[in-house]
Amino acid sequence: MQIEITLTAPDDADYAASDLGFLLHKHPDYMHTRATTAGEVTIFFSEKSQNRSTAVMHLEVDPVGLVRGKSQQSDGLLSQYVNDRPFVASSFLSVAMGRAFAQTMAGKSKDRQALADRALPFEIRVVPVALSDDLDLFKRLFEPLGYTILSPSEVCKEQVVDLRLSATLRLADILKHLYVLVPVLDNFKHYYVSEEEIDKLLAKGEGWLSAHPEKELITRRALKHRRSLMNMALARLEETVPQHEEQEDGPKLKPEEQLEKPLRLHALRLDTVAEVLGQNNITSVLDLGCGEGKLILRLIKERGLARIVGVDASVKTLEAAHRKLRLGQAGDVMAERVTLQMGSLTYGDRRWQGFDAATLVEVIEHIEPHRLSALVLSLFADARPRMVVMTTPNREYNVLFEGLKDGKLRHPDHRFEWTRAEFESWANMVADEHGYSVIFAPLGPVDDTHGGPSQMAVFKQEGAV
């Protein structure tokens, strides 16, 4: 099985097709081989010129190695040895791509970073592909991502296909698409799938999977039809979908940060939450929906905090937080003290248990209302921190923001915004049902009629010191 990647460049292009070697981190004049868990990988350039260069990654899978050590009763000897697994592009190819092109898939190029960041005209061939569906599946999976299907022709009656595509995209994005979609076409993965596979799927699907019209089919097949894993993955994808509101007239809705900037409201929220934690002798904090780590950056300065964990559903956001917090430059002590996790806020996670406090700063309004009950169960019923500090916008204050049209929300990604009465009603219900007390406070300058621009709830376990 193999994948062929061709970069083309017209005569007047400001780049050369031979730059493909820089993008793949492979010298075009040499043959590159390496052993992977999927098999023996060989990478070579079948053509190289200023106008057209093609790199080939060939994977040779050991058919005996696939069944060595397996029980004879598992599938029967015949089905173990007589099958298409060593010969068709499948999850073996994805694993090999992840090893051989790791830096390319991460969007990195030491000598041609500007090209790695740029959409370029590529042609892709994957052969032979095992197709567990009709030929229309190629269109349903690839066309929404910007590909043109060149020749999805059958090479035998058993739906083994020579797949050829073209697209003008970043090479990193193309490889991520193939990493996810080749096993989806095959509808099979050769390895055991656990919750860790959700992280891999969402990392490779960052920026495209949440908006894909076939995301349910892709997720189901990528997770080997395990319903519980599929539901968790879809919930996390839902948390990353931007909900853009179109306005009928006038300028586009200003982002929340721009609206609130004159009030310094974001800094005030973070300072207030940090102060509340400090007043309650908190030693461990779980920051849910941590974003780029702005609250964590403040909490690091508190000597009494021995453990800080940030959780977010977005891979890119966590990467930005990692850079902002400079965790890559931190020593062992800081690495043990501060960690970042990819996760869904609406599914319980055993790693959330045992914390003194959890914080959700301007987070709940980004969750679909029908999923708030799942957040409550995972946080208040399962994780049960001693304290929960939560802030959210006060919708009543919106009329005081200049340029915010009546009835519009502060940010296009908000699913809702509550009045003070709505927030207090919901929070009191949560507290009563799960053994917490709760108090409320406004954040920011308080208007006599509309209250503060933001509102905070502090939950404490009843009986907790």
Buried (B, 14 or more C-beta within 10 A) or exposed (E): BBBBBBBBBEEEBEBBBBBBBBBBBBEBEEEBEEEBEBBBBBBBBEBBEEBBBBBBBBBBBEBEEBBEEEEEEEEEEEEBEEBBBBBBBBBBBBBBBBBBBEBBBEBBBEEBEEBBEEEBBBBBBBBBBBBEBEBEBBEBBBBBBBBEBBEBEEEEEEBBBBBBBBBEBBBBBBBBBBBBBBBBBBBBBBEEBEBEBBBBBBBBBBEBBBEBEBBEBBBBBBBBEBEEBBBBBBBBBBBBBEEEEEEEEEEEBBEBEEBBEEBEBBEBBBBBBBEBBEEBEBEBBBBBBBBBBBBBBBBBEBEEBEBBBBBBBBBEBBBBBBEBBEBEEBEEEBEEBBBBBBBBBBBBBEBBEEBBBBBBBBBBBBBBEEBBEBBBBBBBEBBBBBBBBBBBBBBBBBEEBEEBEEEBBBBBBBBBBBBBEBBBEBBBEBBEEBBBBBEEEBBBEEBEEBBBBBBBBBBBBEEEE
